[in-house]
Amino acid sequence: MQVPFYTSTREYHDRKAEFDKAIQEVLEKGDFILGSAVSEFENEVKAYTKSKHALGVANGSDALVLASDICELKTGTEVLTPVFTFFASTSCFVRLGAKPNFVDVDEETFLMDLHQAESRITKNTRGILPVHLFTQMVDMTLCMDIAKKHNLSVIEDAAEAFGMEQKYQGEWKAAGCIGDFGVYSFFPTKTLGGYGDGGMITTQSDEYFAKAKSLRVHGTTVKYYHDYVGYNSRLDTLQAAILRVKLQKIDEGIEKRLSHANLYRELLKDIDAIKLPVIKGENKPVYYVFTIKAEKRDALAEYLKNAGVGTSIYYPVPLHLQKCFSDLNHKKGDFPVAEKLCTEVIALPMYPELTKEEIEYTCEKIRAFYKG
């Protein structure tokens, strides 16, 4: 049996008529740049997340850069960011001149250790960038308390977190809707993914929204009149049309992911060599990925590959040991939890169209590997 780690073609064939119709409508209108589907999708995301503002941009990385720019995370400032995450969670402000102040992560959730984060604050720290990834959100009550205490901007990296929620001040809040900014990615593999790149910024601030709207089109509010040195970062109309189709059934997809996760848990629960995902606090998880900790991880990955099962490793190298950050003079041992996780984590296939038989086959192969 072949079990792809991810495939977009199953969903496309299941809903081919809907996707084809949405694409055809854009082709017939010809409004390819900031067309009607973009504003419609922005309004639908606002309604879904209960955010005051939502702004489509070219990709999740650009969304992080624009938010960092507006929060003035630039030369002379430091930003608290987890060391175990995707590169863009740090490169977004480094390219503006700010310095990363790396923080280790919780060994069970893999999320930023906020207690360590507060202890690392310096006189130059101006921002904190909590990353909601794997299954759940960072503790935003504690994060916002720290931010308010130390006057820090908060950019929630919710690139992998569409649909996640957390109880905050007595009510459920969507990922990306608590801090100064939230950021989503619509990369094809995401829970809400397009057929190419795409991203979105959310904010509750009218001022921040107005500036972000200007920055995404070269810093203009009136064509050819530039208030800022902005960017060229617009969500493509074709991608917005595709994402509108997908958003209609996002909750159904999230429920299927949860069902898959529960089946994985049931079939793998008695294997001592692996540790299953842990959900902490008042979180409504979304299984964008199903990441386990595994003994002999690299050998297991090779075994599953030979058995036809796709896997991925998020992440093989922590950020402090990346070559591009060598000028920070970090060394192995500085962030031990993240470094250990990089040798243990492996993500198993996880998408709504995955079948029960494929999950059972994957788990059979994992069991066979550890039985030797």
Secondary structure, 3 states (H helix, E strand, C coil): CCECCCCCHHHHHHCHHHHHHHHHHHHHHCCCECCHHHHHHHHHHHHHHCCCEEEEECCHHHHHHHHHHHCCCECCCEEEEECCCCCHHHHHHHCCECEEEEECECCCCCCECHHHHHHCCCCCEEEECCECECCECCCHHHHHHHHHHHCCEEEEECCCCCCCEEEECCEEEECCCCCCEEEEECCCCCCCCCCCCCEEEEECCHHHHHHHHHHCECCEEECCEECCCCCECCCEHHHHHHHHHHHCCHHHHHHHHHHHHHHHHHHHCCCCCEECCCCCCCEECCCCCEEEEECCHHHHHHHHHHCCECCECCCCCCHHHCHHHHHHCCCCCCCHHHHHHHHHEEEECCCCCCCHHHHHHHHHHHHHHHHC
